[in-house]
Amino acid sequence: MELRTLAPKDYDAIIDIWNRAGLPFKPIGRDSLEEIIRQIELDPEMFLGAFEDSQMIGMIMGSYDSRKGWLNRLAVVPEHQGKGIARVLVEEMEKRLKAKGFRIIATLIEDGHEASMALFKKAGYVVHDDITYLTKREDSDV
Ligand SMILES: CC(C)(COP(=O)(O)OP(=O)(O)OC[C@H]1O[C@@H](n2cnc3c(N)ncnc32)[C@H](O)[C@@H]1OP(=O)(O)O)[C@@H](O)C(=O)NCCC(=O)NCCS
């Protein structure tokens, strides 16, 4: 397995990973081709794929604001789950965010994503039961 920074040409493979891993995404909102290209061009280092025999088998997206780094959209295709690939993706993206100076790295996990919850706890992430996530959206597709 090798890690590679992703590029706009990887868009279809990214969508394929999310579909196969059963991770919902917003195809006409923030996960549309145009939007993903915009995000990749802002900072390509934040898009990381795991490859085997030149096929993408997992990916993670990093992001950041002026205060924190974030881990998003982690997914590994079912045939390759349980081999430590997500752990390696998380560690590499943490390294990239730390290199930018971020001392807090955060992630949001939807209810029911038990594997993801177990993974992040094992990687040292702490659950904040006293925080509720609120958003204000232009529409439900974004
Ligand atoms: C969550 C996901 C990315 C894990 O990928 P993975 O490559 O199988 O994970 P790893 O093999 O690196 O596992 C690392 C650790 O996470 C935990 N873990 C991973 N899958 C687990 C599962 N199904 N049940 C319990 N713990 C699990 C384990 O602690 C594991 O360490 P161990 O093998 O030493 O016990 C993968 O299951 C997936 O793509 N799920 C669907 C999409 C998703 O839910 N994404 C997260 C959105 S927040």
The ligand as an SDF file (V2000), in Angstrom:
LIG
                    3D

 48 50  0  0  0  0  0  0  0  0999 V2000
  -13.9350    3.6050    9.6090 C   0  0  0  0  0  0  0  0  0  0  0  0
  -13.0360    3.0070    8.5310 C   0  0  0  0  0  0  0  0  0  0  0  0
  -12.4400    4.1500    7.7340 C   0  0  0  0  0  0  0  0  0  0  0  0
  -11.9170    2.1820    9.2010 C   0  0  0  0  0  0  0  0  0  0  0  0
  -11.0010    1.7740    8.1910 O   0  0  0  0  0  0  0  0  0  0  0  0
   -9.9760    0.5510    8.4080 P   0  0  0  0  0  0  0  0  0  0  0  0
   -8.8610    0.7170    7.4370 O   0  0  0  0  0  0  0  0  0  0  0  0
  -10.7260   -0.7200    8.3860 O   0  0  0  0  0  0  0  0  0  0  0  0
   -9.4360    0.8160    9.8930 O   0  0  0  0  0  0  0  0  0  0  0  0
   -8.0610    0.2660   10.4960 P   0  0  0  0  0  0  0  0  0  0  0  0
   -7.8440   -1.1260   10.0230 O   0  0  0  0  0  0  0  0  0  0  0  0
   -6.9830    1.2520   10.2510 O   0  0  0  0  0  0  0  0  0  0  0  0
   -8.3930    0.2160   12.0430 O   0  0  0  0  0  0  0  0  0  0  0  0
   -7.6880    0.9870   13.0160 C   0  0  0  0  0  0  0  0  0  0  0  0
   -8.3760    0.7890   14.3630 C   0  0  0  0  0  0  0  0  0  0  0  0
   -9.7120    1.2650   14.3060 O   0  0  0  0  0  0  0  0  0  0  0  0
  -10.5880    0.4040   15.0540 C   0  0  0  0  0  0  0  0  0  0  0  0
  -11.5580   -0.2140   14.1430 N   0  0  0  0  0  0  0  0  0  0  0  0
  -11.5380   -0.1650   12.7860 C   0  0  0  0  0  0  0  0  0  0  0  0
  -12.6090   -0.8140   12.2940 N   0  0  0  0  0  0  0  0  0  0  0  0
  -13.3060   -1.2740   13.3600 C   0  0  0  0  0  0  0  0  0  0  0  0
  -14.5250   -1.9930   13.4980 C   0  0  0  0  0  0  0  0  0  0  0  0
  -15.2380   -2.3720   12.4220 N   0  0  0  0  0  0  0  0  0  0  0  0
  -14.9770   -2.2580   14.7400 N   0  0  0  0  0  0  0  0  0  0  0  0
  -14.2750   -1.8710   15.8140 C   0  0  0  0  0  0  0  0  0  0  0  0
  -13.1070   -1.1780   15.7580 N   0  0  0  0  0  0  0  0  0  0  0  0
  -12.6450   -0.8730   14.5510 C   0  0  0  0  0  0  0  0  0  0  0  0
   -9.7160   -0.6370   15.6900 C   0  0  0  0  0  0  0  0  0  0  0  0
   -9.3480   -0.1420   16.9650 O   0  0  0  0  0  0  0  0  0  0  0  0
   -8.5100   -0.6510   14.7800 C   0  0  0  0  0  0  0  0  0  0  0  0
   -7.3280   -1.0150   15.4180 O   0  0  0  0  0  0  0  0  0  0  0  0
   -6.9450   -2.5780   15.6060 P   0  0  0  0  0  0  0  0  0  0  0  0
   -7.1320   -3.2190   14.2630 O   0  0  0  0  0  0  0  0  0  0  0  0
   -5.5320   -2.5100   16.0520 O   0  0  0  0  0  0  0  0  0  0  0  0
   -7.8880   -3.0820   16.6190 O   0  0  0  0  0  0  0  0  0  0  0  0
  -13.8240    2.0380    7.6090 C   0  0  0  0  0  0  0  0  0  0  0  0
  -14.5020    1.0870    8.4140 O   0  0  0  0  0  0  0  0  0  0  0  0
  -14.8250    2.7370    6.7230 C   0  0  0  0  0  0  0  0  0  0  0  0
  -14.4790    3.2010    5.6380 O   0  0  0  0  0  0  0  0  0  0  0  0
  -16.0940    2.7910    7.1650 N   0  0  0  0  0  0  0  0  0  0  0  0
  -17.1510    3.3860    6.3690 C   0  0  0  0  0  0  0  0  0  0  0  0
  -17.0030    4.8720    6.2110 C   0  0  0  0  0  0  0  0  0  0  0  0
  -16.9660    5.6040    7.5360 C   0  0  0  0  0  0  0  0  0  0  0  0
  -17.7140    5.3050    8.4580 O   0  0  0  0  0  0  0  0  0  0  0  0
  -16.0750    6.6230    7.6110 N   0  0  0  0  0  0  0  0  0  0  0  0
  -15.9240    7.4610    8.7750 C   0  0  0  0  0  0  0  0  0  0  0  0
  -16.8160    8.6250    8.6990 C   0  0  0  0  0  0  0  0  0  0  0  0
  -16.7200    9.5810   10.1790 S   0  0  0  0  0  0  0  0  0  0  0  0
  1  2  1  0
  2  3  1  0
  2  4  1  0
  2 36  1  0
  4  5  1  0
  5  6  1  0
  6  7  2  0
  6  8  1  0
  6  9  1  0
  9 10  1  0
 10 11  2  0
 10 12  1  0
 10 13  1  0
 13 14  1  0
 14 15  1  0
 15 16  1  0
 15 30  1  0
 16 17  1  0
 17 18  1  0
 17 28  1  0
 18 19  1  0
 18 27  1  0
 19 20  2  0
 20 21  1  0
 21 22  1  0
 21 27  2  0
 22 23  1  0
 22 24  2  0
 24 25  1  0
 25 26  2  0
 26 27  1  0
 28 29  1  0
 28 30  1  0
 30 31  1  0
 31 32  1  0
 32 33  2  0
 32 34  1  0
 32 35  1  0
 36 37  1  0
 36 38  1  0
 38 39  2  0
 38 40  1  0
 40 41  1  0
 41 42  1  0
 42 43  1  0
 43 44  2  0
 43 45  1  0
 45 46  1  0
 46 47  1  0
 47 48  1  0
M  END
$$$$
